[in-house]
Every structure is written in C-alpha cells, then in structure tokens.
C-alpha cells in the first residue's frame, strides 16, 4: 500500500471508532431525555411527601419508598462498610503472598456475581429462618453487594498514600494500628469516600435482590422485621402495571432515582479530583 | 468490690513497670486487636463467598436429588405438576447474552480504542465520564425505558422492516410483538457496553508506551501502531473485558425481565418471547408454593452463580495478565 492509502485507512478507522464512541454515548442521552420528558410532569411536592394512592385515584407519592430505600441502604452500609474498608487496607498493606491474592480474586469474582443471587442468599439465611420478608434481609443483600466494591476501591486508594507517611509514623514509634487508623486511612479519606459513593450509586438502584427479601410495601415502614418499600421496587411495580397514572409515577420515580445515582457518582468523582497531584 | 480489686491490681502493675514498657505493651495489645479485626474481615469475606455457594447448594438439594442432570436438559416447566426442566431458561440466558455481545463488542472495542489511542486529548475525559454514567444507570430504569420506548419502536419499525427484508431466515419470522428475545438482546447490549468499554480502555492504557513508540518510529500510521503494537499486546486483556461483559449480561435481571416476554419456550425466532434464568427467579420466587418449586428455583440460582463465577474468574485472570491485579478492580 502506498503511504497515502495507509494514511487514508488510518483516518478511516479513526472515524469508525469515533462513530462507535458516539453510538455508545447515544443511549444515555436518549434515556435521560425520555426520563426528563416523561417524569418531570409527574413530580411535585406530593410525590415526595405522600403514600401511594389506591388504583384509580390520581396523585399520591412514593415517600414510603424513599424512606424504605434510605433505611435499607443504611443497614447495608452498617453491614458492609467496615468489612470493606478493613479488607481494603489489608490488601494494600499486607506483605503476605497468598492470602491477599486469594482475597482480591474472590472480591473481584463476587463483584461479578449477579445481584439476584445475593437476594437468594439473603432469602435462605434471613427470610426462611424468620419466616417473613423483612427490611433486614434486604439490607443484608445490599450490604453483601457493597463489600467487594468498597474493598477494591479502598485498596486502590490506600496504595496511593505515599509510603513516606507510613514510615514517618512508624519511625516515631507509633504502633501499627495507630499508623493505619490515624494516618493512612485519613490520608486516603477522599479515595475511600469515592469508593463509598460508587457503591452507594450501585446499591441505591438495585431491584432484583430486594424482590424476595424486602418484598415491598404500600405503607410506611413498620419495623426492621417487616416487609418494606424501596424506590426501585416501586418503579418496577408501577412500570409493569397496566395503569397510565402508575406509568407516570414510574417515570417520575426513575427520574428521582437516576438523579440520586448521578449525584452520588458525581460526588465520587469530585472527592478524588486532585488525587494524582497529591501523590 | 470486684471492680475495686481489679483496679488495685492494675495500679500495682502500673507501678512496677517503667513507663515505656507500659506504652509498648499497650501498643502491642492494640496491634493485636487491630490485626485481629483486619484478619476477621478478610476471613469474613472469604467465608461469605463459601457460604454463598453452600447455602445455595443446601437449599437446592431437594431439586438436585429429584431431577439430577435431567434438570438441565428437559424443557418442561410445570410448577403445578411438580415438573421442572431448566433448558428454556438456560437457552434464553445464553441466546440473549450472545446477541448482546454480538452488538456490544464491536461498538465497545471501537469506543475503547478511540478513547485510549486515537481521540484528541480534550475529548477523552467528557466521553469517559458519560460512559461511566451509562454504567451507573440502574437496571430497572433501563427496563422502564425498554418497555415504553424501545419495545414500541421495535414493534412498529424495526421488526416489520426486518421481516420484509430478512424474513426468509427463521430468525426473523413470526408476529412482531416488540417484546421478546430481540428486545432483551438490545437492552442487554446497551447495558454491557459501558463495562466492556471501560475495562478495555484500562487494558489499552496499561500497554506500555514504548510499544506504540516503537511502531510509530518504524513509520506505522496511528491505526497500524494500534493494531500491531497495542491490540496485540493487550489481546488477552481485551478478551477478559469481553468476558466481564458476558458475565454482566448473563446475570442481568430487571431490564431483561421487563422486555423479554417471560414465556418458557425455545423458539428459533428472535421475535418470539423467551425467558432467562435470572428473570424466572425474579418472577416466580415469591410465588413458589411448594418446597420442590423453591428448591428448583434456587438450583437455577446456583447454576447462574456457577456460570458467572467461572466466566468472571477466567476474565479476571486475563485482565490481570495485562495490567496486574491492582488494576481493573473498579468498573
């Protein structure tokens, strides 16, 4: 091939990859556009403050579902966050050969396990013994999903802390635990917040693991051992129901959910914006 | 009284030791507690992973004993009669994921190459950010969009057009419902594209710059350098990225459940409704009345777990082979 032809091929392929990138981004704009178009009209103050109305009555909101989601996310964080952070610090600091490799591999594989499988697990260990769907089971399922994400980001972020900081701490005679908890983790704080936000964005939208753990509920929450509503569950129920008014609510709920998820993702980015400079 | 005597012992102990020794001892105690906590959480994760498999095996034992391997190869799913064969679900999961990869792989690899190699520097961060956002959209939102936008569009435009042009193929025959295998494959492809793109991009970025420079220095064009030096170097990582996408597609639940039609039949046509392993769990778990029914559903969950663990484990090893284990943890 002549140089001109080769350059032409190169430019052509560049154009194709550009088109691919454009096509990849397209659905995001389409989806977000439709959410705004369909959802914005159904959002008002009532939507955030009221319980769902029975079929046929217009209006009503998803307040109970929002509260339910917050409660279960809180449970998930209480269950998953400490384990994830400690495990991540271990991965970054350990000088062992085999155990960190195994843990890293297991965490990555767990990260790829379908979320509905965690739902089944929570069903067998909480719902079956208690003989009841509950907020606790939903929180456990979400907490398990959270662990591997937090664990791996914490590791990545703790690795970025300069080893001079650690050495300085140890050199001053501080015990290892103090160096880790008072120097390393605070130094990696921004990064850990990022991991936390990424995990939050992920579990806030999870529906499948809640189907047969939290089950959903059309009323306010009635205790951690009772079925509880969640925003994604409510969206699902409304979307597959045959009522126009519920479809509108589903769009509105989806708009609220996606806004929360995007805000969390954005916070995740902003928290570590200057991290390569700090290095 | 007991507390007093304890305090007394503590005081005596403190008096008899020099101050440095006390702080050292306390430090050693603190270190031991800290190490115990850290190791406990490490083992908790590992035990949990094992527990996941154990719990699913335990719950599905009844179905495994009742049907054995027949469960995997029979296609009769009749909860009322207590007959359970998972073949239609396995078929639906594999076909919809395959369809998704067919569409997603060229697009994501193209986008990843663009982002990592060919794009001007200023365009990379915003596009990478948009793709990250795409990965953050919850599955149920994709499903909602699928039901009300994608499915009507397929029913009214795409499927009639396919039927008239390619209708001689069995793949594109039958009434255009909109919902069905084609819709599931399409929505899945949209969902896995961001994963494959971002992992492939990381793999490409992990390829040493000297590879590119060597090719460019020998007179290669940008694309030739990418093809000869970068893609070949990162090949196993790219396959890993595709497998990670496959893992996502296999286990994806909500969006697929909402558009695939949920009928346990094996049809040749992509227009026909189908069912996947994940969606049968989503639809029927709360309605399962008999123990055998629940057990059969859990066995499907176990199958799904085993398949995704194998696919993901293999994918991770391939991705690690390019960039090392510290990379690629976060998609």
HADDOCK unambig.tbl for C-alpha pairs under 7 A between the chains (distance, minus, plus):
assign (segid A and resid 7 and name CA) (segid B and resid 221 and name CA) 6.34 0.50 0.50
assign (segid A and resid 10 and name CA) (segid B and resid 221 and name CA) 6.34 0.50 0.50
assign (segid A and resid 10 and name CA) (segid B and resid 222 and name CA) 6.30 0.50 0.50
assign (segid A and resid 10 and name CA) (segid B and resid 223 and name CA) 4.84 0.50 0.50
assign (segid A and resid 13 and name CA) (segid B and resid 223 and name CA) 6.93 0.50 0.50
assign (segid A and resid 14 and name CA) (segid B and resid 114 and name CA) 6.95 0.50 0.50
assign (segid A and resid 14 and name CA) (segid B and resid 118 and name CA) 6.35 0.50 0.50
assign (segid A and resid 17 and name CA) (segid B and resid 110 and name CA) 4.43 0.50 0.50
assign (segid A and resid 17 and name CA) (segid B and resid 111 and name CA) 5.56 0.50 0.50
assign (segid A and resid 17 and name CA) (segid B and resid 113 and name CA) 6.75 0.50 0.50
assign (segid A and resid 17 and name CA) (segid B and resid 114 and name CA) 5.22 0.50 0.50
assign (segid A and resid 18 and name CA) (segid B and resid 111 and name CA) 6.72 0.50 0.50
assign (segid A and resid 18 and name CA) (segid B and resid 114 and name CA) 6.00 0.50 0.50
assign (segid A and resid 20 and name CA) (segid B and resid 107 and name CA) 5.04 0.50 0.50
assign (segid A and resid 20 and name CA) (segid B and resid 110 and name CA) 5.47 0.50 0.50
assign (segid A and resid 20 and name CA) (segid B and resid 111 and name CA) 5.25 0.50 0.50
assign (segid A and resid 21 and name CA) (segid B and resid 110 and name CA) 6.77 0.50 0.50
assign (segid A and resid 21 and name CA) (segid B and resid 111 and name CA) 4.15 0.50 0.50
assign (segid A and resid 24 and name CA) (segid B and resid 107 and name CA) 6.79 0.50 0.50
assign (segid A and resid 25 and name CA) (segid B and resid 130 and name CA) 6.59 0.50 0.50
assign (segid A and resid 25 and name CA) (segid B and resid 131 and name CA) 6.36 0.50 0.50
assign (segid A and resid 28 and name CA) (segid B and resid 134 and name CA) 5.81 0.50 0.50
assign (segid A and resid 31 and name CA) (segid B and resid 145 and name CA) 6.60 0.50 0.50
assign (segid A and resid 83 and name CA) (segid B and resid 41 and name CA) 5.04 0.50 0.50
assign (segid A and resid 86 and name CA) (segid B and resid 38 and name CA) 5.41 0.50 0.50
assign (segid A and resid 86 and name CA) (segid B and resid 41 and name CA) 6.53 0.50 0.50
assign (segid A and resid 87 and name CA) (segid B and resid 38 and name CA) 6.30 0.50 0.50
assign (segid A and resid 87 and name CA) (segid B and resid 41 and name CA) 5.87 0.50 0.50
assign (segid A and resid 87 and name CA) (segid B and resid 42 and name CA) 5.32 0.50 0.50
assign (segid A and resid 90 and name CA) (segid B and resid 38 and name CA) 6.48 0.50 0.50
assign (segid A and resid 103 and name CA) (segid B and resid 46 and name CA) 6.84 0.50 0.50
assign (segid A and resid 108 and name CA) (segid B and resid 329 and name CA) 6.57 0.50 0.50
assign (segid A and resid 109 and name CA) (segid B and resid 309 and name CA) 6.04 0.50 0.50
assign (segid A and resid 109 and name CA) (segid B and resid 312 and name CA) 5.69 0.50 0.50
assign (segid A and resid 109 and name CA) (segid B and resid 313 and name CA) 5.81 0.50 0.50
assign (segid A and resid 112 and name CA) (segid B and resid 247 and name CA) 6.57 0.50 0.50
assign (segid A and resid 112 and name CA) (segid B and resid 248 and name CA) 6.73 0.50 0.50
assign (segid A and resid 112 and name CA) (segid B and resid 312 and name CA) 6.25 0.50 0.50
assign (segid A and resid 113 and name CA) (segid B and resid 305 and name CA) 6.37 0.50 0.50
assign (segid A and resid 113 and name CA) (segid B and resid 308 and name CA) 6.11 0.50 0.50
assign (segid A and resid 113 and name CA) (segid B and resid 309 and name CA) 6.59 0.50 0.50
assign (segid A and resid 114 and name CA) (segid B and resid 251 and name CA) 4.61 0.50 0.50
assign (segid A and resid 114 and name CA) (segid B and resid 252 and name CA) 6.61 0.50 0.50
assign (segid A and resid 117 and name CA) (segid B and resid 301 and name CA) 5.97 0.50 0.50
assign (segid A and resid 117 and name CA) (segid B and resid 305 and name CA) 6.79 0.50 0.50
assign (segid A and resid 121 and name CA) (segid B and resid 52 and name CA) 6.11 0.50 0.50
assign (segid A and resid 121 and name CA) (segid B and resid 55 and name CA) 6.63 0.50 0.50
assign (segid A and resid 121 and name CA) (segid B and resid 56 and name CA) 6.83 0.50 0.50
assign (segid A and resid 124 and name CA) (segid B and resid 55 and name CA) 6.85 0.50 0.50
assign (segid A and resid 149 and name CA) (segid B and resid 330 and name CA) 6.98 0.50 0.50
assign (segid A and resid 152 and name CA) (segid B and resid 329 and name CA) 5.76 0.50 0.50
assign (segid A and resid 152 and name CA) (segid B and resid 330 and name CA) 6.89 0.50 0.50
assign (segid A and resid 153 and name CA) (segid B and resid 330 and name CA) 6.67 0.50 0.50
assign (segid A and resid 175 and name CA) (segid B and resid 27 and name CA) 5.38 0.50 0.50
assign (segid A and resid 175 and name CA) (segid B and resid 31 and name CA) 6.55 0.50 0.50
assign (segid A and resid 176 and name CA) (segid B and resid 31 and name CA) 5.99 0.50 0.50
assign (segid A and resid 177 and name CA) (segid B and resid 30 and name CA) 6.49 0.50 0.50
assign (segid A and resid 177 and name CA) (segid B and resid 31 and name CA) 5.28 0.50 0.50
assign (segid A and resid 177 and name CA) (segid B and resid 34 and name CA) 5.66 0.50 0.50
assign (segid A and resid 201 and name CA) (segid B and resid 136 and name CA) 6.81 0.50 0.50
assign (segid A and resid 202 and name CA) (segid B and resid 136 and name CA) 6.66 0.50 0.50
assign (segid A and resid 205 and name CA) (segid B and resid 138 and name CA) 4.81 0.50 0.50
assign (segid A and resid 206 and name CA) (segid B and resid 138 and name CA) 6.68 0.50 0.50
assign (segid A and resid 207 and name CA) (segid B and resid 140 and name CA) 6.76 0.50 0.50
assign (segid A and resid 208 and name CA) (segid B and resid 253 and name CA) 6.44 0.50 0.50
assign (segid A and resid 208 and name CA) (segid B and resid 254 and name CA) 6.25 0.50 0.50
assign (segid A and resid 208 and name CA) (segid B and resid 282 and name CA) 6.51 0.50 0.50
assign (segid A and resid 211 and name CA) (segid B and resid 282 and name CA) 6.75 0.50 0.50
assign (segid A and resid 212 and name CA) (segid B and resid 285 and name CA) 6.79 0.50 0.50
assign (segid A and resid 212 and name CA) (segid B and resid 286 and name CA) 5.86 0.50 0.50
assign (segid A and resid 232 and name CA) (segid B and resid 140 and name CA) 6.68 0.50 0.50
assign (segid A and resid 236 and name CA) (segid B and resid 140 and name CA) 6.42 0.50 0.50
assign (segid A and resid 239 and name CA) (segid B and resid 144 and name CA) 6.17 0.50 0.50
assign (segid A and resid 254 and name CA) (segid B and resid 141 and name CA) 5.94 0.50 0.50
assign (segid A and resid 258 and name CA) (segid B and resid 137 and name CA) 6.53 0.50 0.50
assign (segid A and resid 261 and name CA) (segid B and resid 136 and name CA) 6.99 0.50 0.50
assign (segid A and resid 262 and name CA) (segid B and resid 133 and name CA) 6.95 0.50 0.50
